[in-house]
Amino acid sequence: MSNSLQKTPVRLLTIPEVKDILRVSEKTVRRWIAKGELPAAKLGNQWRIRPRDLDDFVRDRLVR
C-alpha cells in the first residue's frame, strides 16, 4: 500500500475560457502567454492555464 495522498486533479482552463472570464480577446490571452506574463502549459497543441495562475495574474494587476 502506498502512503501518497490522492490529489484531485485541478481543472485547467482553456484560452477561450480565460478570454470569456476576463472579457478580452483570444489574441490578448495568447500574447500574455507568449510574453511569459500568464503561466500556461502546452498540452498537445492546446494551451491550458491553472485557475490559481489566472487569479495571481489578475491580482498582480490590481490598482491599489
Backbone as XML, in Angstrom:
<?xml version="1.0"?>
<chain id="A" units="angstrom">
  <residue number="1" name="MET">
    <atom name="N" x="0.827" y="-1.188" z="0.000"/>
    <atom name="CA" x="0.000" y="0.000" z="0.000"/>
    <atom name="C" x="0.866" y="1.244" z="0.000"/>
  </residue>
  <residue number="2" name="SER">
    <atom name="N" x="0.425" y="2.236" z="-0.732"/>
    <atom name="CA" x="1.162" y="3.484" z="-0.841"/>
    <atom name="C" x="0.612" y="4.507" z="0.143"/>
  </residue>
  <residue number="3" name="ASN">
    <atom name="N" x="1.508" y="5.302" z="0.737"/>
    <atom name="CA" x="1.095" y="6.343" z="1.669"/>
    <atom name="C" x="0.899" y="7.693" z="0.990"/>
  </residue>
  <residue number="4" name="SER">
    <atom name="N" x="1.079" y="7.754" z="-0.324"/>
    <atom name="CA" x="0.944" y="9.035" z="-1.011"/>
    <atom name="C" x="-0.507" y="9.496" z="-0.996"/>
  </residue>
  <residue number="5" name="LEU">
    <atom name="N" x="-0.663" y="10.807" z="-0.894"/>
    <atom name="CA" x="-2.001" y="11.393" z="-0.889"/>
    <atom name="C" x="-2.571" y="11.413" z="-2.295"/>
  </residue>
  <residue number="6" name="GLN">
    <atom name="N" x="-3.827" y="11.102" z="-2.405"/>
    <atom name="CA" x="-4.505" y="11.191" z="-3.692"/>
    <atom name="C" x="-4.999" y="12.618" z="-3.860"/>
  </residue>
  <residue number="7" name="LYS">
    <atom name="N" x="-4.475" y="13.305" z="-4.837"/>
    <atom name="CA" x="-4.895" y="14.683" z="-5.081"/>
    <atom name="C" x="-5.938" y="14.705" z="-6.185"/>
  </residue>
  <residue number="8" name="THR">
    <atom name="N" x="-6.934" y="15.545" z="-5.996"/>
    <atom name="CA" x="-7.926" y="15.741" z="-7.037"/>
    <atom name="C" x="-7.296" y="16.609" z="-8.114"/>
  </residue>
  <residue number="9" name="PRO">
    <atom name="N" x="-7.335" y="16.170" z="-9.365"/>
    <atom name="CA" x="-6.725" y="16.988" z="-10.416"/>
    <atom name="C" x="-7.423" y="18.337" z="-10.548"/>
  </residue>
  <residue number="10" name="VAL">
    <atom name="N" x="-6.623" y="19.359" z="-10.777"/>
    <atom name="CA" x="-7.155" y="20.701" z="-10.969"/>
    <atom name="C" x="-7.694" y="20.799" z="-12.385"/>
  </residue>
  <residue number="11" name="ARG">
    <atom name="N" x="-8.875" y="21.353" z="-12.542"/>
    <atom name="CA" x="-9.429" y="21.548" z="-13.876"/>
    <atom name="C" x="-8.724" y="22.740" z="-14.497"/>
  </residue>
  <residue number="12" name="LEU">
    <atom name="N" x="-8.028" y="22.499" z="-15.582"/>
    <atom name="CA" x="-7.289" y="23.558" z="-16.258"/>
    <atom name="C" x="-8.208" y="24.311" z="-17.205"/>
  </residue>
  <residue number="13" name="LEU">
    <atom name="N" x="-7.936" y="25.595" z="-17.348"/>
    <atom name="CA" x="-8.741" y="26.456" z="-18.212"/>
    <atom name="C" x="-8.153" y="26.519" z="-19.614"/>
  </residue>
  <residue number="14" name="THR">
    <atom name="N" x="-9.016" y="26.647" z="-20.595"/>
    <atom name="CA" x="-8.584" y="26.835" z="-21.978"/>
    <atom name="C" x="-8.482" y="28.333" z="-22.264"/>
  </residue>
  <residue number="15" name="ILE">
    <atom name="N" x="-7.849" y="28.677" z="-23.367"/>
    <atom name="CA" x="-7.762" y="30.082" z="-23.763"/>
    <atom name="C" x="-9.157" y="30.692" z="-23.964"/>
  </residue>
  <residue number="16" name="PRO">
    <atom name="N" x="-10.079" y="30.004" z="-24.644"/>
    <atom name="CA" x="-11.421" y="30.588" z="-24.776"/>
    <atom name="C" x="-12.105" y="30.817" z="-23.420"/>
  </residue>
  <residue number="17" name="GLU">
    <atom name="N" x="-11.889" y="29.936" z="-22.450"/>
    <atom name="CA" x="-12.477" y="30.142" z="-21.131"/>
    <atom name="C" x="-11.870" y="31.361" z="-20.442"/>
  </residue>
  <residue number="18" name="VAL">
    <atom name="N" x="-10.551" y="31.518" z="-20.548"/>
    <atom name="CA" x="-9.869" y="32.663" z="-19.933"/>
    <atom name="C" x="-10.353" y="33.961" z="-20.582"/>
  </residue>
  <residue number="19" name="LYS">
    <atom name="N" x="-10.458" y="33.979" z="-21.896"/>
    <atom name="CA" x="-10.907" y="35.199" z="-22.573"/>
    <atom name="C" x="-12.321" y="35.574" z="-22.164"/>
  </residue>
  <residue number="20" name="ASP">
    <atom name="N" x="-13.182" y="34.576" z="-21.952"/>
    <atom name="CA" x="-14.547" y="34.854" z="-21.508"/>
    <atom name="C" x="-14.568" y="35.377" z="-20.073"/>
  </residue>
  <residue number="21" name="ILE">
    <atom name="N" x="-13.741" y="34.804" z="-19.218"/>
    <atom name="CA" x="-13.677" y="35.240" z="-17.824"/>
    <atom name="C" x="-13.205" y="36.686" z="-17.739"/>
  </residue>
  <residue number="22" name="LEU">
    <atom name="N" x="-12.161" y="37.018" z="-18.503"/>
    <atom name="CA" x="-11.557" y="38.347" z="-18.424"/>
    <atom name="C" x="-12.159" y="39.346" z="-19.412"/>
  </residue>
  <residue number="23" name="ARG">
    <atom name="N" x="-12.989" y="38.859" z="-20.321"/>
    <atom name="CA" x="-13.615" y="39.700" z="-21.346"/>
    <atom name="C" x="-12.573" y="40.423" z="-22.197"/>
  </residue>
  <residue number="24" name="VAL">
    <atom name="N" x="-11.622" y="39.626" z="-22.701"/>
    <atom name="CA" x="-10.608" y="40.114" z="-23.631"/>
    <atom name="C" x="-10.610" y="39.172" z="-24.820"/>
  </residue>
  <residue number="25" name="SER">
    <atom name="N" x="-9.789" y="39.476" z="-25.819"/>
    <atom name="CA" x="-9.734" y="38.613" z="-26.998"/>
    <atom name="C" x="-8.779" y="37.438" z="-26.765"/>
  </residue>
  <residue number="26" name="GLU">
    <atom name="N" x="-8.956" y="36.393" z="-27.573"/>
    <atom name="CA" x="-8.025" y="35.257" z="-27.515"/>
    <atom name="C" x="-6.616" y="35.720" z="-27.856"/>
  </residue>
  <residue number="27" name="LYS">
    <atom name="N" x="-6.518" y="36.674" z="-28.777"/>
    <atom name="CA" x="-5.209" y="37.198" z="-29.167"/>
    <atom name="C" x="-4.494" y="37.813" z="-27.963"/>
  </residue>
  <residue number="28" name="THR">
    <atom name="N" x="-5.236" y="38.518" z="-27.131"/>
    <atom name="CA" x="-4.648" y="39.126" z="-25.933"/>
    <atom name="C" x="-4.153" y="38.055" z="-24.972"/>
  </residue>
  <residue number="29" name="VAL">
    <atom name="N" x="-4.960" y="37.018" z="-24.744"/>
    <atom name="CA" x="-4.550" y="35.925" z="-23.850"/>
    <atom name="C" x="-3.292" y="35.250" z="-24.404"/>
  </residue>
  <residue number="30" name="ARG">
    <atom name="N" x="-3.272" y="34.997" z="-25.697"/>
    <atom name="CA" x="-2.097" y="34.355" z="-26.310"/>
    <atom name="C" x="-0.859" y="35.248" z="-26.200"/>
  </residue>
  <residue number="31" name="ARG">
    <atom name="N" x="-1.043" y="36.536" z="-26.320"/>
    <atom name="CA" x="0.080" y="37.475" z="-26.192"/>
    <atom name="C" x="0.645" y="37.444" z="-24.767"/>
  </residue>
  <residue number="32" name="TRP">
    <atom name="N" x="-0.243" y="37.426" z="-23.758"/>
    <atom name="CA" x="0.211" y="37.338" z="-22.368"/>
    <atom name="C" x="1.008" y="36.058" z="-22.138"/>
  </residue>
  <residue number="33" name="ILE">
    <atom name="N" x="0.545" y="34.954" z="-22.723"/>
    <atom name="CA" x="1.251" y="33.679" z="-22.576"/>
    <atom name="C" x="2.609" y="33.756" z="-23.264"/>
  </residue>
  <residue number="34" name="ALA">
    <atom name="N" x="2.647" y="34.269" z="-24.490"/>
    <atom name="CA" x="3.895" y="34.360" z="-25.262"/>
    <atom name="C" x="4.927" y="35.240" z="-24.558"/>
  </residue>
  <residue number="35" name="LYS">
    <atom name="N" x="4.461" y="36.305" z="-23.890"/>
    <atom name="CA" x="5.365" y="37.212" z="-23.187"/>
    <atom name="C" x="5.780" y="36.679" z="-21.822"/>
  </residue>
  <residue number="36" name="GLY">
    <atom name="N" x="5.195" y="35.550" z="-21.416"/>
    <atom name="CA" x="5.523" y="34.958" z="-20.121"/>
    <atom name="C" x="4.811" y="35.629" z="-18.954"/>
  </residue>
  <residue number="37" name="GLU">
    <atom name="N" x="3.844" y="36.463" z="-19.244"/>
    <atom name="CA" x="3.107" y="37.161" z="-18.187"/>
    <atom name="C" x="2.044" y="36.264" z="-17.537"/>
  </residue>
  <residue number="38" name="LEU">
    <atom name="N" x="1.471" y="35.376" z="-18.327"/>
    <atom name="CA" x="0.459" y="34.449" z="-17.829"/>
    <atom name="C" x="1.005" y="33.031" z="-17.980"/>
  </residue>
  <residue number="39" name="PRO">
    <atom name="N" x="1.313" y="32.366" z="-16.865"/>
    <atom name="CA" x="1.842" y="31.000" z="-16.959"/>
    <atom name="C" x="0.821" y="30.062" z="-17.594"/>
  </residue>
  <residue number="40" name="ALA">
    <atom name="N" x="1.304" y="29.204" z="-18.481"/>
    <atom name="CA" x="0.436" y="28.252" z="-19.160"/>
    <atom name="C" x="1.251" y="27.032" z="-19.563"/>
  </residue>
  <residue number="41" name="ALA">
    <atom name="N" x="0.557" y="25.926" z="-19.747"/>
    <atom name="CA" x="1.197" y="24.688" z="-20.184"/>
    <atom name="C" x="0.621" y="24.295" z="-21.535"/>
  </residue>
  <residue number="42" name="LYS">
    <atom name="N" x="1.495" y="23.935" z="-22.456"/>
    <atom name="CA" x="1.025" y="23.489" z="-23.766"/>
    <atom name="C" x="0.914" y="21.970" z="-23.729"/>
  </residue>
  <residue number="43" name="LEU">
    <atom name="N" x="-0.300" y="21.485" z="-23.850"/>
    <atom name="CA" x="-0.575" y="20.054" z="-23.838"/>
    <atom name="C" x="-1.073" y="19.674" z="-25.219"/>
  </residue>
  <residue number="44" name="GLY">
    <atom name="N" x="-0.233" y="18.953" z="-25.939"/>
    <atom name="CA" x="-0.546" y="18.687" z="-27.328"/>
    <atom name="C" x="-0.404" y="19.992" z="-28.083"/>
  </residue>
  <residue number="45" name="ASN">
    <atom name="N" x="-1.464" y="20.412" z="-28.750"/>
    <atom name="CA" x="-1.405" y="21.690" z="-29.462"/>
    <atom name="C" x="-2.288" y="22.755" z="-28.816"/>
  </residue>
  <residue number="46" name="GLN">
    <atom name="N" x="-2.678" y="22.515" z="-27.561"/>
    <atom name="CA" x="-3.558" y="23.461" z="-26.884"/>
    <atom name="C" x="-2.932" y="23.950" z="-25.581"/>
  </residue>
  <residue number="47" name="TRP">
    <atom name="N" x="-3.167" y="25.219" z="-25.276"/>
    <atom name="CA" x="-2.675" y="25.816" z="-24.038"/>
    <atom name="C" x="-3.684" y="25.607" z="-22.927"/>
  </residue>
  <residue number="48" name="ARG">
    <atom name="N" x="-3.178" y="25.393" z="-21.702"/>
    <atom name="CA" x="-4.022" y="25.262" z="-20.515"/>
    <atom name="C" x="-3.461" y="26.162" z="-19.418"/>
  </residue>
  <residue number="49" name="ILE">
    <atom name="N" x="-4.365" y="26.780" z="-18.665"/>
    <atom name="CA" x="-3.986" y="27.718" z="-17.614"/>
    <atom name="C" x="-4.603" y="27.241" z="-16.299"/>
  </residue>
  <residue number="50" name="ARG">
    <atom name="N" x="-3.775" y="27.209" z="-15.243"/>
    <atom name="CA" x="-4.300" y="26.849" z="-13.921"/>
    <atom name="C" x="-5.107" y="28.022" z="-13.380"/>
  </residue>
  <residue number="51" name="PRO">
    <atom name="N" x="-6.268" y="27.746" z="-12.784"/>
    <atom name="CA" x="-7.063" y="28.831" z="-12.189"/>
    <atom name="C" x="-6.256" y="29.655" z="-11.186"/>
  </residue>
  <residue number="52" name="ARG">
    <atom name="N" x="-5.392" y="29.021" z="-10.427"/>
    <atom name="CA" x="-4.559" y="29.740" z="-9.452"/>
    <atom name="C" x="-3.645" y="30.736" z="-10.157"/>
  </residue>
  <residue number="53" name="ASP">
    <atom name="N" x="-3.080" y="30.347" z="-11.310"/>
    <atom name="CA" x="-2.211" y="31.254" z="-12.057"/>
    <atom name="C" x="-2.998" y="32.426" z="-12.627"/>
  </residue>
  <residue number="54" name="LEU">
    <atom name="N" x="-4.227" y="32.176" z="-13.051"/>
    <atom name="CA" x="-5.066" y="33.266" z="-13.553"/>
    <atom name="C" x="-5.402" y="34.232" z="-12.421"/>
  </residue>
  <residue number="55" name="ASP">
    <atom name="N" x="-5.732" y="33.692" z="-11.253"/>
    <atom name="CA" x="-6.011" y="34.556" z="-10.095"/>
    <atom name="C" x="-4.799" y="35.417" z="-9.757"/>
  </residue>
  <residue number="56" name="ASP">
    <atom name="N" x="-3.611" y="34.816" z="-9.739"/>
    <atom name="CA" x="-2.384" y="35.561" z="-9.441"/>
    <atom name="C" x="-2.132" y="36.638" z="-10.492"/>
  </residue>
  <residue number="57" name="PHE">
    <atom name="N" x="-2.357" y="36.294" z="-11.750"/>
    <atom name="CA" x="-2.165" y="37.228" z="-12.857"/>
    <atom name="C" x="-3.037" y="38.466" z="-12.665"/>
  </residue>
  <residue number="58" name="VAL">
    <atom name="N" x="-4.304" y="38.263" z="-12.338"/>
    <atom name="CA" x="-5.230" y="39.380" z="-12.139"/>
    <atom name="C" x="-4.859" y="40.151" z="-10.876"/>
  </residue>
  <residue number="59" name="ARG">
    <atom name="N" x="-4.567" y="39.441" z="-9.803"/>
    <atom name="CA" x="-4.222" y="40.093" z="-8.537"/>
    <atom name="C" x="-3.000" y="40.998" z="-8.690"/>
  </residue>
  <residue number="60" name="ASP">
    <atom name="N" x="-2.020" y="40.548" z="-9.468"/>
    <atom name="CA" x="-0.807" y="41.344" z="-9.686"/>
    <atom name="C" x="-1.088" y="42.633" z="-10.449"/>
  </residue>
  <residue number="61" name="ARG">
    <atom name="N" x="-2.211" y="42.705" z="-11.115"/>
    <atom name="CA" x="-2.556" y="43.877" z="-11.920"/>
    <atom name="C" x="-3.580" y="44.791" z="-11.276"/>
  </residue>
  <residue number="62" name="LEU">
    <atom name="N" x="-3.987" y="44.470" z="-10.068"/>
    <atom name="CA" x="-4.955" y="45.322" z="-9.367"/>
    <atom name="C" x="-4.321" y="46.642" z="-9.019"/>
  </residue>
  <residue number="63" name="VAL">
    <atom name="N" x="-5.041" y="47.713" z="-9.253"/>
    <atom name="CA" x="-4.578" y="49.049" z="-8.906"/>
    <atom name="C" x="-4.926" y="49.284" z="-7.445"/>
  </residue>
  <residue number="64" name="ARG">
    <atom name="N" x="-3.941" y="49.725" z="-6.696"/>
    <atom name="CA" x="-4.179" y="49.939" z="-5.252"/>
    <atom name="C" x="-4.121" y="51.398" z="-4.933"/>
  </residue>
</chain>
